[in-house]
Amino acid sequence: MTLAADPLPDTAPDHAVSRLRATRLAASAKPYVARGSGLVRCAGCRLIASHCACGSLPRVATCAGMCLIMGDIEALKPTNTGWLVADVVADTWAFGWSRTAVDPGLLALLADPQWQPYVVFPGEFVQPGRVVTGLQQASDLTPTAGASRKPLFVLLDGTWSEARKMFRKSPFLDHLPVLSLHPEVAVSSYRLRRAANAGHFCTAEVAALCLALAGEPLASHVLRAWFDVFSERYMSLRLSSPLNRESEAHLRLHALAVAGVGVTRPESQPTPAG
Ligand SMILES: [Zn+2]
């Protein structure tokens, strides 16, 4: 099978996770060595040229916002799926987490009256009075917020142990409702990292579920399809297995594009090397 490479963008996307990655890299005393770090990765999607997915990058309008609070090296990992959320949802912010300091920009965002933040976390680990399973419930819980505020989903992006630590040791989140997700299909298809287990959803999957709850099914489907296409391409690379560009996920993403979702190529791209 021939893998016809899409044109490879030479600049990183101008989104929150990409910027956080650049900041985190600049602050590193020693270089971060990712799996497969000898490979030349596309700056747009972090895959290598033969598997670059940038030509299928979807854009979709959504009223919801995503606030990613990321574990220390999370933004550096080529498997981080918060990146995929930032690819699709324009109003995405990303902040590095530290036990001892909190970014003033994060506090300002959480206090911004146009947003109603929800911390997304499993309810079984949380004091019951804070837990909501839907957005309407949450506006009942905090009536001053009103229904006019746009939902801002606060996602703790890291390993499960990091996420628990972030949740417990972030007092600035303590006053916010906790949105506990109960997806009908409780099996994650996240296989990008060895440690992932079937019950632990990755950040892009969680964000897609949040968009569905927010009444944005199209954005939810688009993010899910983008995640599935990225995952297939990543696994094809990792397992050296053929990449099927006509797979169900690829066709689904394409169908969403045909249905009116913008699929755009990055603004800056070199001429294909041929
Ligand atoms: Zn790419």
Residues whose N, C-alpha, C, O or C-beta is under 5 A from the ligand:
A	BS01	ZN	C42 G44 C45 R46 C52 A53 C54
